[in-house]
Amino acid sequence: MSDNDIDPTTPRKNPKPEVKTIGGRELKPATLMMGHGYDPVLSEGSLKPPIFLTSTFVFPSAADGKRHFEGITGKRPGGADGLVYSRFNAPNQEILEDRLAVWDGAEDALSFSSGMTAICVLMMAYADQGDVIVHSGPLYAASEGFVAKVLSRWGINYFDFPAGATREQIDAVLEKAKAKASETGGKVCMIYLESPGNPTNALVDIEAVKDARDAAGLGGSTEKGCPIAIDNTFLGPLWQRPLDHGADIVCYSLTKYVGGHSDLVAGSIAGAKKWMDPVRSLRNTMGGICDPNTAWMLLRSLETVELRMQRAGENAEKVCGFLAKHPKVEGLGYLGMIKDARQQDIYDRHCLGAGSTFSLLLKGGEAECFRFLDALKIAKLAVSLGGTETLASHPASMTHLSVAEGRRAELGISDNLVRISIGIEDADDLIADFEQALETV
Ligand SMILES: *Cc1c(COP(=O)(O)O)cnc(C)c1O
């Protein structure tokens, strides 16, 4: 455009500003994903946000620059109220963060270059020397490794409880953690959960954890309280909303269902601003924010996340209906077919859908699993999950190979366990594929 097209003294205004309610009706996330947080008028009317490939942003005035840095450096809480430098934030990432927050009903969200960056920066922001982290088990192997092998080097201790733990078991672990913290001159700085656990799909009772945390006087509602964070990668954002059940911070590997096409790596956390601020501040220092191209791809993914997850969930239900009856199948770790009354009770209170990632227990061991995996024709043999395509893997010899054998057995990761992530292909085609592969077992 030429300079005389616009009068620089009158800022352009959007004739149709964003609406979030119509006639008192709050618009649903699926609707908001098409435009929330983006004003086309600020980008030449472009319907879709451009990708902002820039390292830095021009300040309107020196006073504005000062004000923005007050936000960045934490002199004022809540971050900068304008764009400063792309390690701190940038337009694509801000739109992404606004839209991610919508799904979990969170006040604020932060994007990262991977799920593990999100989780590591989150833990580092909360843990001081002498502190104790309490976590559920099993965790994603890299998360468990970060707590046990990295944070421990800086004098941060940890205790864990099994995913299905009862209130009494959680109470007992929190007591041990408090005793340890007073001995080491620190505090219980975070309760970190993962539900369902990978690859067994064991669910954590978030409400019981919150009640236990509050009863232990670890006061999450106060400024210095101990937040409950939860990795919601397996069921979020559609099938579980942990902030509604007492969690304070929700974490994602966006690489999985949210990205959904197995073509990017990214992560995020979401929650109240007061919980996000320390993490934002450390991210400002360390970097690790999602890049603009990946953020843009995630905006595209978020437009279809509900459609994709619904279809994958329906497919998984059909496939599991077939597998459950097959004579070569010993069992299924599928949330739509829970056998345990306590797990079913947690599911009924916390989950809105059974997901599309589950474990399949074959009759036999590693050899039978390998024959099955090698015979699959549609399902691809790869780790990861939540993509449009169906994937299958063998956790004991792949994702959980580094876990000690005793601990593997404790966690239920047996040699006859295959993990499957169902995609959005035709369900009957998938069933035909599993049927022919099972014949080779
Ligand atoms: C994949 C995954 C992660 C790690 O995410 P990356 O994006 O690979 O860093 C963390 N937690 C769970 C449950 C995962 O499945």
Ligand as a Chemical Component Dictionary entry (heavy atoms), coordinates in Angstrom:
data_LIG
# 
_chem_comp.id                   LIG 
_chem_comp.type                 NON-POLYMER 
_chem_comp.pdbx_formal_charge   0 
_chem_comp.three_letter_code    LIG 
# 
loop_
_chem_comp_atom.comp_id 
_chem_comp_atom.atom_id 
_chem_comp_atom.alt_atom_id 
_chem_comp_atom.type_symbol 
_chem_comp_atom.charge 
_chem_comp_atom.model_Cartn_x 
_chem_comp_atom.model_Cartn_y 
_chem_comp_atom.model_Cartn_z 
_chem_comp_atom.pdbx_ordinal 
LIG C1 C1 C 0 5.164 -36.572 24.131 1  
LIG C2 C2 C 0 4.858 -36.296 25.543 2  
LIG C3 C3 C 0 5.604 -35.365 26.271 3  
LIG C4 C4 C 0 6.802 -34.629 25.697 4  
LIG O1 O1 O 0 6.430 -33.793 24.674 5  
LIG P1 P1 P 0 7.427 -33.323 23.491 6  
LIG O2 O2 O 0 6.568 -32.417 22.690 7  
LIG O3 O3 O 0 7.844 -34.572 22.772 8  
LIG O4 O4 O 0 8.566 -32.657 24.153 9  
LIG C5 C5 C 0 5.238 -35.127 27.583 10 
LIG N1 N1 N 0 4.213 -35.782 28.154 11 
LIG C6 C6 C 0 3.489 -36.698 27.484 12 
LIG C7 C7 C 0 2.369 -37.378 28.174 13 
LIG C8 C8 C 0 3.778 -36.992 26.159 14 
LIG O5 O5 O 0 3.072 -37.909 25.515 15 
# 
loop_
_chem_comp_bond.comp_id 
_chem_comp_bond.atom_id_1 
_chem_comp_bond.atom_id_2 
_chem_comp_bond.value_order 
_chem_comp_bond.pdbx_ordinal 
LIG C1 C2 SING 1  
LIG C2 C3 SING 2  
LIG C2 C8 DOUB 3  
LIG C3 C4 SING 4  
LIG C3 C5 DOUB 5  
LIG C4 O1 SING 6  
LIG O1 P1 SING 7  
LIG P1 O2 DOUB 8  
LIG P1 O3 SING 9  
LIG P1 O4 SING 10 
LIG C5 N1 SING 11 
LIG N1 C6 DOUB 12 
LIG C6 C7 SING 13 
LIG C6 C8 SING 14 
LIG C8 O5 SING 15 
# 
